[in-house]
Amino acid sequence: IEICSGKHANNFLNKNRLISLCMPCKINVLEENGKIKIVGMKPTIISQFFPEVNKKEAEEVERDVKEIIDNAK
């Protein structure tokens, strides 16, 4: 599943267009040993690769993604 927030994407892309390499956020649904797992990469990693992205901004995106995953369980 791929998700994208226009608000967050626009904010990040205005800082550095190469951030598009990390977009959209992906959420994977996997089955392992008879159990369903929902996983995704943490958007805060973006701030490690692109220092112009404030970690607080990336944490806001991460909260949104986590909420989507938690609500899907």
WOZI-V777057 format. One record per residue. RES is the residue in three letters. PSI is psi in radians with two decimals (* if undefined). D_CENTER is the distance of its C-alpha to the mean C-alpha in Angstrom with 2 decimals. Layout:
BEGIN
RES | PSI | D_CENTER
RES | PSI | D_CENTER
END
This chain:
BEGIN
ILE | 2.35 | 11.40
GLU | 2.32 | 9.31
ILE | 2.68 | 8.03
CYS | 2.38 | 8.11
SER | 2.07 | 9.56
GLY | -0.69 | 12.58
LYS | -0.91 | 13.10
HIS | -0.72 | 10.00
ALA | -0.81 | 10.19
ASN | -0.76 | 13.90
ASN | -0.85 | 13.74
PHE | -0.75 | 11.80
LEU | -0.50 | 13.92
ASN | -0.39 | 16.99
LYS | -0.69 | 16.54
ASN | 2.03 | 16.24
ARG | -0.41 | 16.17
LEU | -0.25 | 15.24
ILE | -0.34 | 11.60
SER | -0.36 | 11.78
LEU | -0.41 | 11.96
CYS | 0.14 | 8.24
MET | 2.69 | 7.75
PRO | 2.96 | 7.29
CYS | 2.37 | 4.12
LYS | 2.45 | 6.65
ILE | 2.17 | 8.23
ASN | 2.46 | 11.68
VAL | 2.05 | 14.80
LEU | 2.69 | 17.45
GLU | 2.17 | 21.03
GLU | 2.17 | 22.55
ASN | 0.72 | 26.07
GLY | 0.07 | 26.30
LYS | 2.52 | 23.24
ILE | 2.30 | 20.06
LYS | 2.43 | 16.80
ILE | 2.10 | 13.33
VAL | 2.73 | 10.74
GLY | 2.73 | 7.19
MET | 2.46 | 6.06
LYS | 2.15 | 5.42
PRO | -0.33 | 3.89
THR | -0.32 | 7.65
ILE | -0.52 | 8.75
ILE | -0.69 | 8.58
SER | -0.34 | 11.34
GLN | -0.58 | 13.32
PHE | -0.51 | 13.66
PHE | 1.61 | 14.12
PRO | -0.30 | 16.29
GLU | -0.21 | 16.66
VAL | 2.07 | 13.28
ASN | 2.36 | 14.35
LYS | -0.61 | 12.71
LYS | -0.67 | 13.40
GLU | -0.76 | 11.41
ALA | -0.60 | 8.22
GLU | -0.60 | 9.37
GLU | -0.76 | 9.76
VAL | -0.74 | 6.26
GLU | -0.69 | 5.74
ARG | -0.72 | 9.00
ASP | -0.79 | 8.28
VAL | -0.75 | 5.94
LYS | -0.70 | 8.70
GLU | -0.73 | 11.28
ILE | -0.79 | 10.64
ILE | -0.80 | 10.99
ASP | -0.67 | 13.89
ASN | -0.35 | 15.54
ALA | -0.28 | 15.59
LYS | * | 17.56
END
